[in-house]
Amino acid sequence: MTTKVLTAHVPLPLVERVDQLAARLERPRGWIVKQALMAWIDQEEERRQLTLDALADVDAGHVIDHQAVQVWADRLSTNKPLPLSLLVSRSMNRAARVPGSPLA
């Protein structure tokens, strides 16, 4: 794999943490930084994909209205909380009955 040097100004406390981790793992500082950077990029890419998936669900009408969530949340502190599956099915059924709903 071809590589390229990447330079960044890093706060000294973070450098110290990287150095401590490198010493503990018996790995070079560059390896630690590369692992951290890859993990962060993977996390950000996953976050972006989850956001796009969530927006697609909203566009498709796969949402739960605020009033239904409020009723569900209010029941959490009672002896008979509503199961989450009931909340989802009620909300989907209600949306399907609304004229012009994306689920209709």
C-alpha positions in Angstrom: 0.0 0.0 0.0 1.3 3.4 -0.9 1.5 5.8 2.0 1.8 9.6 2.5 3.0 11.5 5.5 0.2 13.5 7.1 1.1 16.3 9.5 -1.2 17.7 12.2 -0.7 20.0 15.2 -1.8 17.9 18.2 -2.2 19.2 21.8 0.6 18.0 24.1 -1.8 16.2 26.5 -3.1 14.1 23.6 0.4 13.4 22.4 1.3 12.1 25.9 -1.8 9.8 25.8 -0.8 8.5 22.4 2.8 7.9 23.6 1.5 6.1 26.7 -0.7 3.9 24.6 2.1 3.2 22.2 4.4 2.2 25.0 1.7 0.0 26.6 0.9 -1.8 23.3 4.6 -1.8 22.2 3.6 -0.2 18.9 5.0 2.9 17.2 3.3 6.3 17.6 2.4 6.3 13.9 0.6 3.0 14.2 -1.5 4.3 17.1 -2.5 7.4 15.2 -3.3 5.4 12.0 -5.6 3.1 14.0 -7.3 6.0 15.7 -7.8 7.8 12.4 -9.2 4.7 10.6 -11.6 4.1 13.5 -12.8 7.7 13.5 -13.3 7.7 9.7 -15.2 4.4 9.9 -17.4 5.8 12.7 -18.1 9.0 10.8 -19.0 7.0 7.6 -21.3 4.8 9.5 -22.9 7.8 11.2 -23.5 9.4 7.8 -25.1 6.2 6.4 -27.4 5.9 9.5 -28.4 9.5 9.0 -29.2 8.9 5.3 -31.1 5.7 6.2 -33.1 7.6 8.8 -33.9 10.4 6.4 -35.1 7.8 3.8 -37.4 6.3 6.5 -38.9 9.8 7.1 -39.3 10.3 3.4 -41.1 6.9 3.2 -43.4 7.9 6.1 -41.9 5.4 8.6 -42.3 7.8 11.5 -44.0 7.8 14.9 -45.9 10.9 15.7 -45.1 13.0 18.7 -48.4 12.4 20.5 -48.0 8.6 20.3 -44.4 8.9 21.7 -45.6 11.1 24.5 -48.4 8.7 25.5 -45.8 5.8 25.5 -43.3 7.8 27.5 -45.9 8.9 30.1 -46.8 5.2 30.7 -43.2 4.2 31.4 -43.5 5.3 35.0 -46.7 3.4 35.6 -47.2 -0.2 36.5 -48.5 -1.0 33.0 -46.1 0.6 30.5 -46.9 0.2 26.8 -44.6 -2.1 24.9 -42.6 -0.3 22.2 -44.0 -2.7 19.5 -47.5 -1.5 20.3 -46.5 2.1 19.9 -45.0 1.4 16.5 -48.0 -0.7 15.2 -50.5 1.9 16.5 -48.6 4.8 14.9 -48.3 2.9 11.6 -52.0 2.0 11.6 -52.9 5.6 12.4 -50.7 7.0 9.6 -52.2 4.5 7.1 -55.7 5.9 7.8 -54.7 9.5 7.3 -55.6 10.7 3.8 -52.5 11.8 1.9 -50.2 9.9 4.3 -47.2 8.4 2.6 -48.2 5.0 4.1 -51.7 5.1 2.8 
